[in-house]
């Protein structure tokens, strides 16, 4: 995967309390390499994120990959997706969810 990613220019952030889940909608285009990266804005906070297709089928969950803070993938088809983010259980009671989406051809 190329390392020359460019931001999509959008800001995806939400303040979460307790078990709230933030949802962000985006379109991924066929043939493009993407990186989705997440952070909480605190040193010890972890964020679980999931990528769902337009029918809410799970495409990726950071929970299945030891809470990785990013995921690189190539979109095989153009599709509308939802990115969900929530604070890791047993961690912070509140905090910011920040998601960065970047792309590379």
GICORWO-V944394 format. One line per field, one symbol per residue. ss: DSSP state (h for helix, s for strand, l for the rest). burial: 1 if it has 9 or more other ideal C-beta (glycine too) atoms within 8 Angstrom, else 0. A space follows every 10 residues. Layout:
# GICORWO-V944394
ss=???
burial=???
This chain:
# GICORWO-V944394
ss=lllllsslll lsssssslll lsssssssll llsssssssl llllllssss sssllllsss shhhhlllls ssssllllss ssssssslll lllsssssss ssssl
burial=0000100000 0101010000 0101010100 0111111101 0000111111 1110000001 1100001010 1000100010 1111111100 0100111111 11110
